[in-house]
Amino acid sequence: MKSTASHWPKHFYLIAQADQDSHGSHHAQHGRHARTKAGRESMGSKAWNLLRMAAIGLRVPPALVIGTHYTQAPDDCLLPAFSVGVPALEEATGLALGDPRRPLIVSVRSGAPVSMPGMMETLLNVGLCDATLPGLLRQTGNPRMVWDAYRRLVASYAEVVAGVDPALFEQEIARVAQGRDERLLDFNELRGLTRSFQAIYQQQVGEPFPQSATAQLGAAIRAVFASWHAEKAVSYRKINHIDDQMGTAVTVQQMVFGNSGGHSGAGVGFTRDPMSGQPAPWVDFLVNAQGEDVVSGRRNAHGHEALAEIAPDAWRQLQEGAQALEHEFKDMQDFEFTVQDGVLHWLQTRAGKRTPLASVRIALDLLAEGVIDEDAARERTQNVAVESLGTLQLVAQGEGGQAAQALARATPACPGVVSGEIALDGERAAARAAAGVPVVLVRQDAETADIDALGHALGLLTQRGARTSHAAVVARQLGKVCLVGCGDLHIDPASRSIQLGAKTLSEGEVISLDGNAGQIFAGAVAAVLVPDEPLQQRLQQLRKKKKPD
């Protein structure tokens, strides 16, 4: 069905760059202006920023956006979505949902008008089924990638749409992988895993995994809208004083596949270091992976060196794109990207969460670079006390001033030093915090489901997860010391204890986290604020300048 401005549905938008399709530019234009003016409140922040990224020439996959208007009545969007919206997206991509020869495979993502990292749901690889799988295989020539994408869809759809416990799928992966990284499984093993996942789905849900691409997409749209009301999302809005009536948009976007081999991968980055504010890209990247692997908190990641090694052109483009983002958005950005067969695709950007020290350095550096003016720099630094600018660092202890001996090391995601009792779940963290006891939350994964527990704790330590995972981002926003990806940490829920290296500690015993050096210690440690005098002086100089009349 051909889409024209005269019947383009209200609260729908299409993002498509002019060079992608001759009709795509037309639809992007009328999608922005027909009947509903595009803007952050109606499109959601994620889609609004995608639109701006496409406008400055960054490679953004085409996307259909269903506006925040439908949050309270998602079913109302389905008829216009499938009669007009999806056909327009198909026209922009040259692919078709459910087509056995040239299938359109999409992601379905949430996006409120304000940033809520990881608080709502995302589904990837929607549209894959037994009928479309051969078509995607012919398009890509990559059986491993196709079966990997299919098994991921079955597991995530089961969790998000049908409420199946994800641990069932993790256990099956562990059984098949036998200790290997799942990215090393071949296509035959992944095909078997997909069929096992479908059997788990049927057993848990009572019906087969849906083989209609349309049914998958409809259910995914409903589930993403419903995630606005999820407990963790409600908690996040309460903590951050966000209006419950704001709602979320849903973005249906053509998939790009970071799991398509050794020259592909997924990553999350900041245009500057969110801990110190230093002006260099701060990137987590996983080779041969999809985006949820990085942000979910269930996987460890590598730095930009891995990206530079496997796709040097993409790394160069990413650095150039990071500068373009800062000039467009006038601030440090937190972005997500995928590299498919060496080609860089941009999937998201937003203002990055940062420490108070980083916020001052970034504002002053952007001022010096001419990106923002003095008024903007003053506004961004007005709530930071000059004397607070510094780093909380360990004080040498013991005989002769020897430093305490670290039990283990992890990846720093938020700086500082804290000491507190070990708490292994939210209930324990809440109870001890209510009794006035400092708490360090210790978890296997850096997951956003722990938002309430994190609110009661001074710090977070995890066995798995990347420094750019959603939970680490939230910890940084809340000012919590955070260490992730501690390979020497093992948690025993049965005995309510943890092992750090060779030492076993019970829940309730005290540990300390050094978020600067990435070290963990038994017992309490002393810390002192080491001032950043040059940065303090720069902020004082800005405040001494008189505002123009």
N, C-alpha and C positions, 0 to 999 in steps of 0.2 A: 504494500500500500504506500503510495507516494505521499510524503508529508509536505504540506504547504502551510504558510503562515496563517491562512484563514481558519484552519481547524487545529492548529497546534495547541495542545492542552495547556491549560493554566497550571502554573507551578511546576512546569517541566522545562528542562534546559538541555542543550546538546553542546558539548565541547569537542570541537574538531578543528584541527589546523588546516589552513587553506591548501597547503601542499600535500595533504593526505588524500584529499578527494575533492573534486571540483564542486560537488554538492555539499561537502562537509562544511565549507566556509559559510554557505548560505544558511544551513541549519543552525550553525553556531550563532549566526547573527539574529535569526528570528527567534531562536531559543532564548536569547538574552532579552529580547525586547517585546515579543508578542504577548500581549495581554497581562503579563506579569513582569515587572522590571527585575532584572537580575540584581542580586546583592547578597551580602554576607548573611543577612537575617533569613532570606528565603532559600538560598542555595546551600547554606552551611559554609563554614569557614574553609573546609577542605576543598570543596568544589570551586568556591570563589577563588581560592588561591591557585587551583589548577588552571582556571580560566586565564588568570594573569600570567602564569608560567607559560602557557601556550602562546599568549600574546607577545611575549618577549623572545619567542623563538626556541624555547627549550622543547625537547621531544617528549610530548605527553600523549599517551595512548587515548584514542577517542573515548568519550564517556557520555552516558545519559544520566542526568541528575533529576531525581524526584524530590521536590521541595519539602521543607519542614512542615508545611501546611498539613501533610498527611499523617503526622505522627500519631494523632489520636484516632485516626480512622484509616489504617493502611489499606484495607480492602478497596477503598474508593479510588486508589491510584491504579489498580491492576488493569482495568479495562483500557484507559488511555495509554497505559504503559505498553500493553501488548498490541493495541490497534494502531498506535501512532509512534510512540517513543522508540520501541525496539526496532521497528522498520527503519526509522531514521538512523539509528545506530548501525544497523546492518548496511544501509546505503553508504554511510561514512567509512565503513571498514571493508566493504566488498565481501563480507562473510554473512552467514545466516544462522541464527539460533536453531539448533537441532538438525541442520543440514548434514547428511551423511558424507558429502564430498568436501565441502568447505565450511566446517562448523565454526560458529562464533562462540568462543569460550570467554567467560567474563569473571571478573571479581565483583563482589557486592559489598560495599563499604558504607559505614556510617559517617556522619560529619555534622556536628552541631555548629551553631554560629560562634561558639567559643571552644577553645581547645580542651578536650577531655581525653588525654592520652590513654588508649587501651581500655577505656571504660565501657565501650560498646563493641558489638561483634563485627567480624569480617568473615566473608566466605570467599575462597579462591577456587578457580577451576570449574565454576558452575557452567553446566551445559555439556559436560563430559558424560557419556553413557555408552552402553555397548554399541549403539548405532553410530554415534559420532566418533568413537575412538579410531576406527580405521581412517576416517577423513583427516583427523589431526595427525595421524601417523604418516599419511601421504604428504601432508603439508610440511612436516618437520623432518621426516626421515629419521626420527629419533625414538625408537620403541621404549628405551629406558625412561626418557622424560615423560612420555605419554602415560605409561603405567604408573610412574611415580605421582604424576598429577592426579590420576584417577583414584589411587588409594588415599591420597591426601583429601580429596573431595569427600569420599565416603566417610572418613573419620571425622572431618570437621562438620559436615552436614549432620551426621549423627549427633554430635555434641551440641551444636548450636540450634538446630531445628528440632531434633527429636529428644534432646535432653539425656543422651546416653553418656555414661561415665567414660571420659577419655582414657582412663587408666586401662580399660579393656583393650584398647588399640595399642597403647604403649607396651602392654604385656605381650601382645602378639608380635610386635616389632622386635622386642627383646628375644623372643623365642626363635624367630627366624634369623636375626642378625648374629646371635651367639657371640656377643661382645664386640662385633664390628660396628663402625660408624654406619648408620643406615644409608648414608650417601654412597657407600661402596657396594650396595646391593645391585645385582644386575637385573635386566628387564624380566627375566624368567622368575626370579625371586619376587620382584615387585608385582608381577602378574598374579602369582600365588597369594601374595599378601592382600592384594585387592579383593580377590575372591574370598579370602578368609574374613576380611573386613565386612564384605557384603553378607556373609553368613552371620557374623556378630550382629550386624544391623537387623537382619530378619529375626534373629532370636530375641533381641532386646525390644524391638519396636512392634513385632508381630506382623510385619508385611515386608515385601522386598524393597530394596533400595530403589528409589524412583528412576525409571528409565525414560522419562519425558523431560527434555531440556526445559520446556515451558513450565512444567510442574516444579522442577528444581528452582527455577528463577523466581517464580511466584512465592514459593515457601521461603526462599532466602530473603526476599524483600520484606516479607512479613516479619521474619525473625530479626532482621537488623533494626527495623522500626521498633519491635518489641523490646530490644535490648536497651532502649532509652529508659525503660522502667526497671531494669535489672538492679539488684541490691547494691552492687558495687558502684553503679552509675549514680544512683540516688545518694549514696554516701559521699561520693566525690562532689556532687553538686551542693550538698549540705555543708561540707568542709569549706568549699570555695565560694559559697553564697551565690550560686548560679540558679537562675529562675527555672523551676520545673516545667513551666509552660512554654519554654523556648523551643523544645523539640529538636529532632535531628533530621537532616536530609539523608537520602540514600543515593549513592553513586554506583552505577552499573558501568563498568569500564572494561574495555578489551584487555584480555590477559597478555602479559609478556612473561616469558618463562625463564626465571633465573636458575631453574633446575635442569637446564638443557645441556650440561656438560662442563668440561674444564675451562672454557672461556666464558662462563656464565656465573651468575651469582646474585645475591640480594644484599642490600646494605641499608644502614641508617647513618646519617652524619649530621654534624653541626658545622656551620661555616666558620665557627671559632670554638675554642676550648670552653665548654660551659662551666668548668670548675675554676679555671684561672683567668679566662678571658683572652688568652694569647691568640694572636691573629693567624691561625693556621687551621685548615679543615681537620675535624676530629671525627674519624670514621670507623664504624664497625662493619665488617664484611664477611660473608660466608660464601665460599665457592660452591657452585652446584647446589643452590638452595633457593627456597622461596622466602618472601619477606617475613611471614609469620615466624619463621625459624629464628629470626634475629629479635623481633620485638616481643615475642611471647614470653620470654624469660626462661624457656625450657632448653635453650641451646647456648653454648659458649660461642664467641665469635673472635675474629682476628681484626687487626688494624688495617689501615689503608695499604700497607705493603703488599698484602695478598691481592688486592685489586690492581695495584700498579704492576704486579708481576704477571698476572694472567690476561689483563686487558689494559695495556698502557695508554691507548688512545682514549678509552673510557675514563681513565683516571685523569688524564689531561682535560678532557671535556668537563669532568666533574669539578675540577678546580676552577675552571673558567665560569662554569654555571653557578658555583657558589658565590663568586663575586657579583655576577649578574643578579642573583637573588637578593643579595644585600642592598644593591643599588635600587632594585625595584621596591623592596619592602622596608627599606631604611632601618634594618635591624638584623641582629644575628638570627639565623634560621636553623631550624631542625627539619631535615628533609629525609625522605625515603626514596630509594631508587632500585632499579633492577637492571642488570646487564644480561642481555640475551645474545649469545654468540658474538661477544665483543662489542655490542651496540648498547649505549647507555639510554635508559628511559627514566624519566622523572615521574614519580607517583604522588608526591605530597610535599608541601612545605608549610611551616608555621613558625611563629616566633618561638625561639628555643628557651626552655626553662634553664635557669642558671643560678649560681650562687650570688650572694650580695657582692662579694669581691669581684666576680666576673662581670656583674652588671655594671659596676662603676668603670672598670677598665674598658669594657666594650663601648660604653657610651662616650667616654673620653677619646677613645681611638677613632670611633666613627665621626666625632666632631673634628678631630685633627685631619681626618681624610676628606672632610667636606661632604660627608653623606648626610649628616644631620646638623642642625644649627644649635646655638647655645641654649635657646629656650628648651629644645627637646632634650638636650643633655642634662640640664638642670632638673627637668621634670622626672627623668629616669633615675636620677641619683638623689632626689630630695629626701627619701626616707632612710638613707644609709648614713649612719654616724661615722664621721671621719676616723675616730679612734677604733672603730670595729674592723677597719680594713687591715687584714692580716690573716695569718694561717695558724690555727690551733695545732701546736706540735708537741710531741712527747718530750717530757723532761727526763734526763738520764737519772737512773735510780741505782741503788745497790752500792756495794763497796767500790770506792774509787770512782763513783759516778758512772758506772757501767750501765749501758742501756739494757732494758728488759729483753729476755730471749723470746723471740716470736715462735709460736707453735706452728703457724702456717701462714701462707700468703694467698692473696686473692687480687682480683682486678678492682682498683678504686673506681667508683662511680660517683661518689660525692665526698669531698674532703672533710677533715676535722678529726677529732679524737673523742671517743665516748667510752664509758664503762657502764656495765649494767648486768643484771641477772639474765641468764638465758631463758627465753620463752619460746616454746616450739609451736604455739598456735595463738590465735587471736584472743581466745577466752583467758588463757594464762596472762597474756600481755595486758589485757584490760584489768584483770583482777589485781595484779601486782602494781600497775600504774595507779589504780584507785587507792592502793595502800601507801602511795607515795614512794614507791621503790623504782629506781631507774631500770629500764628493761632494754635488752638487745634481742630483737626478733631473729630467730634462726630458722631458715626454710630451705627446702630443696631447690625450689624455683623462685625466680624473681617475678611473681605474678601480681597483676592488679587486683585480683580477688582479695589480697591482703591489705587493701587500702585502710580499712577500719583498724586492723591490728597495727599497721604502720603508724597510725595516728597516736597510738599509746606508747610507742617505742622511741628510743633515742637513736637507734641505729638498726640496720638490716644487714644480715650476712646470709649469702645463699651459696649452695653447692654448684648450681648451674645458672646460666643467664649471662647476657651481655650488658655492658655499661650503658648501652642505648636502649635496652628493653624498656617497655612502658613503665614497669614498676620502678626501675632505677630513675627514670625521668621524673616520676611522681615523688620519689624520695628526695631528689635534688630540689624540687619545687618546695617541699615541706621542710627543707633544711636538715634532713636526717643524714647522718653518716652512713654510707652504703658501700659494701664490698660484695662483689658478685663473682661467680665462677671459681669458687674455692675447691680445687680438685682434691685437697687433703681433708675436706670435711665429709663426714659420714654421719647420718642421722639415724638413730634407732628409736622409732616411735614406741615400740613395745616397752623398752626400759626407760623411756623418757630421758635419753642421754644422747650426747654427741661425741664423736671422736675427731680430734684435730691433730693430725699427724699421729704421734705415738701416745697422746694423752686423751683419756676419757673424762668427760665432764658431764655431770648430771644437770637436768633442768633446775634452775634456781641458783646454780653457781655463777660466779661473776666472770665475765670475759671483757676484754677491751678491744676496740677496733681502731686502727690507725688508717683513716681514709686518705692520708697523704702518701704513705709508702706501701699501702696495701697489706698490712700485717695484722695478725690476730694474736692476742696475749691472754694468758690465764690471769685472773685477778684484776684489780683496779690499777690504773696507771695515772700518773700526774701529767698534766698538760699545761702549756702556757701559750698565750697569744703572741706570736712573733709579728710585729707590725710591718706592713709594706710601706715604708716611709716615702719612697718616690710616688706611689699611687696616692697616698694621703696628701702629699703636697700638691699634686695635680688637681685633686678635688677641691682643696682649699683655694687654689688659684681661680678655679671656675666660680666658686661661691663669692669670691671677693669682687669679681667683675660686676659692675652695675648693669642691670637690665636697661636696654635702650628705652628712652621715653616714648 
